[in-house]
Amino acid sequence: MKTKCARLSTLPDHVVDAVYLESELDEYRGNPFIEALPPIPSNRRLAAMLPERPRYGEHERDLPRHLRTHCILRLLDYFEPLGRHYDIANRVDLIMRSGYRKRNPHGPEFRRRLQENYEKLQCPDSQIEMDWAESAETLAQSMSMALIGVSGVGKTRSLKRALSQYPQAIRHKALSNLVQIPWLIVECPHDGSVKQLCLQFFKTVDRVVGAKYAERFGSKGVTTEQRLLEVAQIARAHAIGVIVFDELQHIRPAGEGGIEKMLNFFVTLVNHSESPVILVGTMAAQHLLQIDFRQGRRATGLGALVWPQFEPGEEWDYLKKEIWKYQWTEKSSPFTEEVSQVFDNRTQGVTDLAVKLYILSQYRAIVTRTEQVTADLMNQVAEEDFALLEPMLDALRSGDPLKIARFDDLRPLDFETTLARENLRTQPPIDVVALQRSLVDQEKMRRAQTLEALRSAGVSAENAALAVETFFNSAPDTTAAQAATDALKLLGMDRPPRRQSKAKAKASIDIDSLSHDDLRRAVHDGKATGSTAHDALEKLGVVRGPQAVFE
């Protein structure tokens, strides 16, 4: 049997080897694609796996401001599972295992469908087009679903947390090293074409299993129908458990019947690959699922879920209070009813906005040194940083689905840009002139300290000044102590004088009896004329100045 599955010479590090767990249900038992998955999750298991809470310690509130501003950004990874998140995790598991039920690699049906898809790929384009149209009218029994919701309520994040309990790639050594892909997330292209969606699928599979499908199947001159069958063949060959098509609202009409052609793509893909699909999009994508009755039925295998923003209530209050526990300001801020109302009014139950409003408010409290988040501060931050979101927030306040869909493509918040703007607004400007003046003043001080140290060691004023100029021109950042030490080494004056015994120190020396070449007489005579010991010795030719060293 020939397939279009590529030979994988080198597997990515995230590919794991299958470890099989005997299934508790008869219909799943003996299917390696199912028994290589973790156990069917209970809510208790999900409660341990779904949350993603940042590191936090009360002692961090004593850290310097510049460190605490970084700690705040940990909240971007915060995920607190609520009822809807448990529901989506259970649905994903049902869809995945149900899709594998009739794809047991040990059964004859699995090989038969692989062979059928391969033979269709070998057919003329006209025959492929006819088969493709027929398959779009025939609904397979594979369950799929749609998830539509307001931007920022956590649709994609929830799915990723639900899918994170499964490995993304599993190698089955007993099945000729077949690499199973339990889940795959493909982002719909902005141009909304079937061709680009197929190419995006190939690239995503390549990243997961280390193949080169995009290079092999992404060439020009291939019909849409042919490319669709290639996608289905790869999905079947890698036993993809569920394919998530995210950002469904990116689909746009491409000529006459463009939307219907794209929707037929999803139906045909499920029929040929038997991989369930999950369609995810904002409220702007809702009309895409209602435009075609067949696609509407396909998306309701386990329901077309609609996630609006959170309404005031027990779950939303719980989420706000949990977020509020993460405080990096020096002063503790109690969660008050006034704070709760600011969250409600300024974020309209959108979790993404709630987290980012809290991050920005803490950031401003720290950098402005007020060190406490209050309702007034949160209102001020929202007034300034959420200004561009007001059309969307007004639509959410109205509760009108048409208005919400109209403004839904406006992203909840360009956080990086907003944070940069917040930084510029709150940080005092840097006085470059004053900073440069300070650096110059510090160098002057180091030069003066070095000069004083050299003069104290007996170096003449002229030679000390020359040494200072030489050293600081070559190394402006050197310290005064280091410059003085290095200069004395070059002058040969870095050796400590020998200690004399008290008896010798008290013994009187007849200077007149010493020869004129005697160092003691030279120093004595120099002092009598007002010269330093160094000047006297230099005149005698015993020591050399720095000029001679640096020439």
Phi, psi and omega per residue, in radians:
M1 nan 2.303 3.109
K2 -1.745 2.470 3.055
T3 -2.309 2.975 3.124
K4 -1.710 0.268 3.134
C5 -1.343 2.254 -3.100
A6 -1.307 2.661 3.009
R7 -1.367 2.225 -3.077
L8 -1.816 1.844 -3.097
S9 -1.381 -0.725 -3.127
T10 -2.194 2.145 -3.116
L11 -1.669 2.505 3.056
P12 -1.060 2.780 -3.072
D13 -1.124 -0.447 -3.073
H14 -1.396 -0.074 3.094
V15 -1.336 2.195 -3.115
V16 -1.880 2.746 3.059
D17 -1.513 2.446 -3.038
A18 -1.120 2.362 2.967
V19 -2.165 2.089 -2.963
Y20 -1.664 2.344 3.053
L21 -2.024 2.192 -3.125
E22 -1.091 2.261 -3.076
S23 -1.262 2.589 3.113
E24 -1.413 -0.261 -3.123
L25 -1.896 2.438 -3.087
D26 -1.057 -0.688 -3.052
E27 -1.209 -0.302 3.115
Y28 -1.768 -0.262 -3.020
R29 -1.188 2.389 3.098
G30 1.493 0.029 3.106
N31 -1.732 1.881 -3.065
P32 -1.095 -0.471 3.118
F33 -1.177 -0.575 3.121
I34 -1.482 -0.732 -3.061
E35 -1.323 -0.131 3.016
A36 -1.514 -0.132 3.120
L37 -1.493 2.789 3.023
P38 -1.093 2.910 3.137
P39 -1.045 2.731 3.057
I40 -1.019 2.173 -2.985
P41 -1.328 2.402 2.951
S42 -1.574 2.910 3.098
N43 -1.098 -0.544 3.093
R44 -1.127 -0.726 3.113
R45 -1.166 -0.724 3.124
L46 -1.117 -0.617 3.141
A47 -1.098 -0.464 3.120
A48 -1.536 -0.416 -3.009
M49 -1.779 -0.534 -3.029
L50 -1.323 -0.679 -3.042
P51 -1.120 2.628 3.010
E52 -2.405 1.715 -3.055
R53 -1.965 2.381 -3.087
P54 -1.273 2.760 3.028
R55 -1.133 2.503 3.139
Y56 -2.776 2.419 3.052
G57 -2.525 2.439 -3.122
E58 -1.018 -0.538 -3.115
H59 -1.113 -0.373 -3.117
E60 -1.206 -0.262 3.113
R61 -1.252 -0.249 3.103
D62 -1.631 -0.010 3.141
L63 -1.231 2.794 3.062
P64 -1.052 2.730 -3.064
R65 -0.995 -0.766 -3.046
H66 -1.141 -0.428 3.080
L67 -1.427 -0.668 -3.107
R68 -1.168 -0.537 3.094
T69 -1.127 -0.469 3.064
H70 -1.373 -0.642 3.123
C71 -1.032 -0.651 -3.099
I72 -0.999 -0.625 -3.058
L73 -1.173 -0.192 3.061
R74 -1.074 -0.435 -3.127
L75 -1.136 -0.316 3.090
L76 -1.093 -0.426 3.136
D77 -1.612 0.036 -3.039
Y78 -1.208 2.313 3.042
F79 -2.520 2.060 3.130
E80 -1.966 1.919 -3.086
P81 -1.221 2.322 3.067
L82 -2.038 -2.995 -3.024
G83 -0.992 -0.764 -3.105
R84 -1.133 -0.504 -3.121
H85 -1.309 -0.654 3.037
Y86 -1.113 -0.693 -3.134
D87 -1.082 -0.802 -3.105
I88 -1.185 -0.596 3.124
A89 -1.142 -0.720 3.110
N90 -1.175 -0.672 3.122
R91 -1.142 -0.730 3.131
V92 -1.048 -0.755 -3.134
D93 -1.130 -0.724 3.096
L94 -1.068 -0.796 -3.125
I95 -1.090 -0.788 -3.076
M96 -1.106 -0.866 -3.087
R97 -1.219 -0.644 3.110
S98 -1.134 -0.633 3.101
G99 -1.162 -0.505 3.140
Y100 -1.450 -0.258 -3.039
R101 -0.934 -0.793 -3.090
K102 -1.742 0.326 3.088
R103 -2.126 0.749 3.098
N104 -1.274 2.068 -3.088
P105 -1.129 -0.284 3.099
H106 -1.480 -0.154 -3.110
G107 -1.667 2.749 -3.103
P108 -1.202 -0.453 -3.090
E109 -1.126 -0.665 -3.104
F110 -1.081 -0.821 -3.125
R111 -1.218 -0.614 -3.124
R112 -1.116 -0.744 -3.123
R113 -1.211 -0.614 3.059
L114 -1.059 -0.765 -3.125
Q115 -1.153 -0.708 3.132
E116 -1.074 -0.805 3.138
N117 -1.096 -0.702 3.134
Y118 -1.107 -0.762 -3.130
E119 -1.137 -0.588 3.086
K120 -1.159 -0.605 3.097
L121 -1.132 -0.436 -3.126
Q122 -1.511 -0.101 -3.085
C123 -1.403 2.819 3.022
P124 -1.100 2.755 -3.095
D125 -1.016 -0.674 -3.100
S126 -1.096 -0.686 3.132
Q127 -1.228 -0.653 3.121
I128 -1.093 -0.748 -3.135
E129 -1.069 -0.700 -3.131
M130 -1.185 -0.777 3.136
D131 -1.130 -0.650 -3.117
W132 -1.129 -0.737 3.128
A133 -1.149 -0.676 -3.140
E134 -1.186 -0.702 -3.091
S135 -1.169 -0.484 3.127
A136 -1.199 -0.353 3.133
E137 -1.572 -0.187 -3.058
T138 -1.900 2.034 -3.092
L139 -1.566 2.136 3.047
A140 -1.285 2.931 -3.097
Q141 -1.543 0.187 3.123
S142 -1.316 2.345 -3.100
M143 -1.471 2.414 3.080
S144 -2.427 3.043 -3.108
M145 -2.749 2.932 3.074
A146 -2.198 2.558 3.097
L147 -2.269 1.905 -3.108
I148 -2.020 2.419 -3.137
G149 -2.941 2.960 3.125
V150 -1.125 2.518 3.072
S151 -1.029 2.335 3.049
G152 1.607 0.027 3.124
V153 -1.549 -0.007 3.005
G154 1.648 0.531 -3.128
K155 -1.109 -0.996 -3.102
T156 -1.150 -0.716 3.134
R157 -1.074 -0.732 3.135
S158 -1.104 -0.765 3.120
L159 -1.110 -0.724 3.131
K160 -1.121 -0.679 3.092
R161 -1.165 -0.692 3.112
A162 -1.133 -0.687 -3.105
L163 -1.374 -0.313 -3.081
S164 -1.169 -0.252 3.114
Q165 -1.345 -0.156 3.109
Y166 -1.945 2.495 2.991
P167 -1.101 2.636 3.133
Q168 -1.502 -0.352 3.134
A169 -2.574 2.268 -3.104
I170 -2.245 2.207 3.105
R171 -1.641 2.261 3.104
H172 -1.831 1.742 -3.122
K173 -1.118 -0.586 -3.120
A174 -1.290 -0.178 3.119
L175 -1.980 0.809 3.127
S176 0.992 0.704 3.106
N177 1.067 0.486 3.070
L178 -1.039 2.365 3.114
V179 -1.803 1.958 3.129
Q180 -1.511 2.418 3.075
I181 -1.994 1.733 -3.128
P182 -1.071 -0.572 -3.137
W183 -2.628 2.660 -3.120
L184 -2.557 2.290 3.084
I185 -1.917 2.064 -3.133
V186 -2.027 2.190 3.136
E187 -1.535 2.236 -3.137
C188 -1.109 2.368 -3.121
P189 -1.221 2.713 -3.094
H190 -1.193 -0.497 -3.106
D191 -1.421 -0.165 3.033
G192 1.215 0.322 -3.119
S193 -1.609 2.611 3.100
V194 -1.102 -0.693 -3.124
K195 -1.023 -0.846 -3.122
Q196 -1.192 -0.568 3.093
L197 -1.155 -0.715 3.093
C198 -1.105 -0.751 3.129
L199 -1.094 -0.683 3.100
Q200 -1.125 -0.651 3.085
F201 -1.083 -0.828 -3.137
F202 -1.024 -0.781 -3.103
K203 -1.129 -0.663 -3.134
T204 -1.178 -0.753 3.084
V205 -1.089 -0.688 3.121
D206 -1.020 -0.731 -3.134
R207 -1.157 -0.552 -3.066
V208 -1.374 -0.752 -3.024
V209 -1.955 -0.027 3.116
G210 1.296 0.519 3.134
A211 -1.649 -3.011 3.111
K212 -2.339 0.839 -3.115
Y213 -1.172 -0.649 3.140
A214 -1.082 -0.643 3.126
E215 -1.252 -0.654 -3.085
R216 -1.358 -0.712 -2.990
F217 -1.939 0.014 -3.090
G218 -1.623 0.211 -3.081
S219 -1.256 2.767 3.112
K220 -1.350 2.897 3.079
G221 1.490 0.143 3.122
V222 -1.836 2.351 -3.125
T223 -1.210 2.772 3.116
T224 -1.044 -0.722 -3.124
E225 -1.109 -0.728 3.127
Q226 -1.104 -0.766 -3.114
R227 -1.156 -0.648 3.111
L228 -1.076 -0.735 3.117
L229 -1.140 -0.587 3.067
E230 -1.140 -0.706 3.084
V231 -1.077 -0.809 -3.130
A232 -1.104 -0.681 -3.139
Q233 -1.137 -0.729 3.119
I234 -1.172 -0.700 3.119
A235 -1.075 -0.676 3.134
R236 -1.316 -0.729 -3.106
A237 -1.116 -0.553 3.115
H238 -1.744 0.172 3.066
A239 0.833 0.964 3.138
I240 -1.208 2.174 -3.048
G241 -1.289 -0.765 3.109
V242 -2.689 2.410 3.118
I243 -1.949 2.089 3.107
V244 -1.690 2.090 3.041
F245 -1.766 1.836 -3.040
D246 -1.650 2.815 3.138
E247 1.025 0.870 -3.103
L248 -1.053 -0.454 -3.119
Q249 -1.148 -0.207 3.102
H250 -1.237 -0.289 -3.134
I251 -1.153 2.228 3.123
R252 -2.269 2.607 3.112
P253 -1.016 2.265 3.098
A254 -2.048 1.440 -3.100
G255 1.444 -3.024 -3.118
E256 -1.175 2.229 3.121
G257 1.268 0.356 -3.082
G258 -1.105 -0.790 -3.120
I259 -1.160 -0.776 -3.124
E260 -1.104 -0.619 3.117
K261 -1.127 -0.702 3.122
M262 -1.171 -0.727 3.140
L263 -1.170 -0.648 3.054
N264 -1.073 -0.538 3.101
F265 -1.014 -0.813 -3.115
F266 -1.114 -0.748 -3.135
V267 -1.109 -0.818 -3.111
T268 -1.146 -0.656 3.117
L269 -1.066 -0.777 3.141
V270 -1.113 -0.724 -3.106
N271 -1.153 -0.698 -3.081
H272 -1.441 -0.586 -3.082
S273 -1.706 -0.412 -3.032
E274 1.063 0.345 3.023
S275 -1.589 2.119 3.094
P276 -1.076 2.651 3.095
V277 -2.116 2.621 3.009
I278 -2.136 2.084 -3.132
L279 -1.702 2.176 -3.047
V280 -2.155 2.304 3.119
G281 -2.858 3.026 3.091
T282 -1.422 -3.134 -3.133
M283 -1.086 -0.400 3.119
A284 -1.173 -0.282 -3.127
A285 -1.638 -0.013 -3.050
Q286 -1.067 -0.663 -3.091
H287 -1.212 -0.401 -3.131
L288 -1.157 -0.604 -3.124
L289 -1.406 -0.345 -3.118
Q290 -1.673 -0.121 -3.063
I291 -1.318 -0.357 -3.079
D292 -2.338 2.150 -3.074
F293 -1.087 -0.690 -3.115
R294 -1.102 -0.749 3.131
Q295 -1.189 -0.564 3.076
G296 -1.064 -0.740 3.110
R297 -1.177 -0.691 -3.133
R298 -1.043 -0.736 -3.060
A299 -1.299 -0.172 -3.105
T300 -1.839 0.449 3.042
G301 -0.982 -0.811 3.002
L302 -2.168 0.343 3.039
G303 1.907 2.488 2.983
A304 -1.678 1.690 -3.043
L305 -1.385 2.420 3.041
V306 -2.069 2.103 3.134
W307 -1.840 1.792 3.029
P308 -1.415 -3.141 3.035
Q309 -1.176 2.846 3.128
F310 -1.280 2.394 3.050
E311 -1.613 2.684 3.056
P312 -0.951 2.273 -3.084
G313 2.996 -2.964 -3.016
E314 -1.088 -0.813 -3.094
E315 -1.175 -0.775 -3.123
W316 -1.138 -0.707 3.094
D317 -1.112 -0.708 3.122
Y318 -1.070 -0.755 -3.116
L319 -1.122 -0.769 -3.139
K320 -1.079 -0.731 -3.117
K321 -1.209 -0.614 3.119
E322 -1.177 -0.732 3.103
I323 -1.090 -0.718 -3.036
W324 -1.090 -0.369 -3.120
K325 -1.148 -0.379 -3.081
Y326 -1.582 1.567 -3.102
Q327 -2.077 2.209 3.095
W328 -1.967 0.212 3.050
T329 -1.424 2.699 -3.124
E330 -1.144 -0.650 -3.124
K331 -1.673 2.344 3.116
S332 -1.266 2.435 -3.120
S333 -2.054 2.038 -3.141
P334 -1.267 2.615 3.074
F335 -1.466 1.935 -3.071
T336 -1.915 2.953 3.090
E337 -1.112 -0.601 3.116
E338 -1.124 -0.747 3.095
V339 -1.094 -0.750 3.139
S340 -1.039 -0.704 -3.131
Q341 -1.207 -0.593 3.073
V342 -1.109 -0.774 3.067
F343 -0.979 -0.825 -3.085
D344 -1.089 -0.836 -3.029
N345 -1.298 -0.704 -3.017
R346 -1.493 -0.323 -3.129
T347 -2.095 -0.218 3.071
Q348 0.927 0.656 3.068
G349 1.319 0.250 3.086
V350 -1.603 1.982 -3.010
T351 -1.061 -0.679 -3.125
D352 -1.061 -0.745 3.131
L353 -1.205 -0.641 -3.133
A354 -1.081 -0.807 3.141
V355 -1.117 -0.769 -3.065
K356 -1.281 -0.545 3.039
L357 -1.110 -0.708 3.140
Y358 -1.189 -0.706 3.104
I359 -1.077 -0.858 -3.096
L360 -1.140 -0.607 3.126
S361 -1.190 -0.749 3.084
Q362 -1.128 -0.701 -3.137
Y363 -1.040 -0.803 -3.125
R364 -1.165 -0.671 3.135
A365 -1.087 -0.615 -3.113
I366 -1.333 -0.870 -3.030
V367 -1.267 -0.443 3.083
T368 -1.573 -0.026 3.061
R369 1.180 0.295 2.991
T370 -1.318 -0.520 2.975
E371 1.036 0.521 3.057
Q372 -2.743 2.333 3.122
V373 -1.614 2.147 3.121
T374 -2.157 2.946 3.104
A375 -1.092 -0.674 3.123
D376 -1.113 -0.734 3.131
L377 -1.123 -0.737 3.131
M378 -1.090 -0.709 3.096
N379 -1.107 -0.712 3.137
Q380 -1.121 -0.775 3.113
V381 -1.084 -0.814 -3.134
A382 -1.091 -0.695 -3.131
E383 -1.053 -0.652 -3.057
E384 -1.592 -0.708 -3.012
D385 -1.645 -0.335 -3.122
F386 -1.804 0.242 -3.044
A387 -1.023 -0.716 -3.111
L388 -1.231 -0.255 -3.106
L389 -1.597 -0.068 -3.050
E390 -0.996 -0.688 3.098
P391 -1.026 -0.736 3.129
M392 -1.212 -0.718 -3.142
L393 -1.144 -0.668 3.079
D394 -1.095 -0.689 3.103
A395 -1.118 -0.694 3.114
L396 -1.166 -0.672 3.121
R397 -1.113 -0.595 -3.110
S398 -1.252 -0.497 -3.096
G399 1.294 0.130 -3.126
D400 -1.452 2.001 -3.105
P401 -1.016 -0.592 3.138
L402 -1.172 -0.727 3.101
K403 -1.161 -0.705 -3.141
I404 -1.088 -0.775 3.136
A405 -1.133 -0.575 -3.121
R406 -1.134 -0.699 -3.081
F407 -1.747 0.108 -2.974
D408 -1.233 -0.435 -3.130
D409 -1.331 -0.107 3.032
L410 -1.298 2.082 -3.074
R411 -1.087 2.533 -3.121
P412 -0.961 -0.727 3.129
L413 -3.015 2.243 2.984
D414 -1.437 1.533 -2.899
F415 -1.150 -0.716 -3.097
E416 -1.070 -0.777 3.124
T417 -1.142 -0.727 -3.135
T418 -1.108 -0.735 3.140
L419 -1.142 -0.689 3.106
A420 -1.109 -0.711 3.115
R421 -1.151 -0.691 3.097
E422 -1.088 -0.683 3.137
N423 -1.119 -0.763 3.128
L424 -1.146 -0.614 -3.082
R425 -1.252 -0.632 -2.970
T426 -1.768 -0.464 -3.106
Q427 -1.356 2.349 3.071
P428 -1.125 2.495 -3.125
P429 -1.137 2.596 3.129
I430 -1.477 2.132 3.091
D431 -1.441 1.647 -3.064
V432 -1.101 -0.679 -3.123
V433 -1.102 -0.802 3.135
A434 -1.127 -0.684 3.134
L435 -1.099 -0.767 -3.140
Q436 -1.160 -0.684 3.113
R437 -1.091 -0.684 3.127
S438 -1.099 -0.725 3.125
L439 -1.123 -0.706 3.122
V440 -1.135 -0.755 3.137
D441 -1.089 -0.676 3.124
Q442 -1.134 -0.695 3.126
E443 -1.158 -0.696 3.102
K444 -1.059 -0.693 3.137
M445 -1.149 -0.720 3.130
R446 -1.143 -0.677 3.100
R447 -1.080 -0.768 -3.129
A448 -1.124 -0.716 3.132
Q449 -1.134 -0.680 3.118
T450 -1.158 -0.736 3.133
L451 -1.069 -0.739 3.137
E452 -1.130 -0.694 3.142
A453 -1.132 -0.703 -3.141
L454 -1.201 -0.701 3.119
R455 -1.143 -0.648 3.111
S456 -1.166 -0.480 3.127
A457 -1.456 0.014 3.078
G458 1.727 0.156 3.129
V459 -1.412 2.428 -3.133
S460 -1.122 2.751 -3.105
A461 -1.047 -0.753 -3.117
E462 -1.121 -0.810 -3.097
N463 -1.234 -0.610 3.108
A464 -1.133 -0.750 3.124
A465 -1.113 -0.691 3.117
L466 -1.135 -0.705 3.126
A467 -1.119 -0.754 3.129
V468 -1.079 -0.809 -3.136
E469 -1.051 -0.745 -3.107
T470 -1.144 -0.821 -3.067
F471 -1.200 -0.766 -3.050
F472 -1.362 -0.392 3.030
N473 -1.226 -0.587 -3.131
S474 -1.505 -0.499 -3.116
A475 -2.485 1.429 -3.044
P476 -1.089 -0.455 -3.065
D477 -1.566 0.017 -3.099
T478 -1.158 2.633 3.129
T479 -1.417 2.812 3.135
A480 -1.100 -0.736 -3.120
A481 -1.097 -0.736 -3.107
Q482 -1.210 -0.686 3.134
A483 -1.117 -0.756 3.133
A484 -1.129 -0.743 -3.139
T485 -1.088 -0.804 -3.127
D486 -1.132 -0.672 3.142
A487 -1.140 -0.739 3.141
L488 -1.156 -0.579 3.093
K489 -1.120 -0.782 3.131
L490 -1.144 -0.537 3.131
L491 -1.454 -0.076 -3.117
G492 1.249 0.420 -3.082
M493 -1.982 0.395 -3.089
D494 -1.616 -0.039 -3.123
R495 -1.490 2.318 3.133
P496 -1.228 2.517 3.136
P497 -1.155 2.585 3.115
R498 -1.239 2.479 3.093
R499 -1.397 2.386 3.074
Q500 -1.753 2.627 3.070
S501 -1.233 2.738 -3.132
K502 -1.058 -0.597 -3.117
A503 -1.146 -0.779 3.127
K504 -1.197 -0.616 -3.127
A505 -1.133 -0.574 -3.103
K506 -1.427 -0.377 -3.088
A507 -1.125 2.296 -3.140
S508 -1.428 2.518 -3.108
I509 -2.027 2.297 3.108
D510 -1.478 1.754 -3.076
I511 -1.085 -0.691 -3.079
D512 -1.117 -0.399 -3.122
S513 -1.416 -0.197 -3.110
L514 -1.468 2.621 3.120
S515 -1.266 2.805 -3.135
H516 -1.170 -0.307 3.102
D517 -1.503 -0.147 -3.109
D518 -1.224 2.310 -3.093
L519 -1.082 -0.647 -3.117
R520 -1.122 -0.706 3.126
R521 -1.197 -0.673 3.142
A522 -1.066 -0.770 3.125
V523 -1.137 -0.752 -3.133
H524 -1.063 -0.820 -3.126
D525 -1.156 -0.612 3.124
G526 -1.128 -0.737 3.129
K527 -1.101 -0.641 -3.126
A528 -1.115 -0.477 -3.140
T529 -1.750 0.110 3.094
G530 1.555 0.184 3.123
S531 -1.590 2.718 3.063
T532 -1.401 2.913 3.113
A533 -1.071 -0.673 -3.119
H534 -1.145 -0.741 3.131
D535 -1.086 -0.718 -3.139
A536 -1.115 -0.746 -3.133
L537 -1.226 -0.617 3.101
E538 -1.145 -0.668 3.106
K539 -1.122 -0.555 3.122
L540 -1.346 -0.267 3.136
G541 1.552 0.230 -3.112
V542 -1.400 -0.683 3.125
V543 -2.066 2.778 3.115
R544 -2.038 2.564 3.097
G545 -1.376 2.950 -3.127
P546 -1.125 -0.406 3.122
Q547 -1.012 -0.741 -3.129
A548 -1.213 -0.556 -3.112
V549 -1.233 -0.713 -3.023
F550 -1.505 -0.208 -3.141
E551 -1.344 nan nan
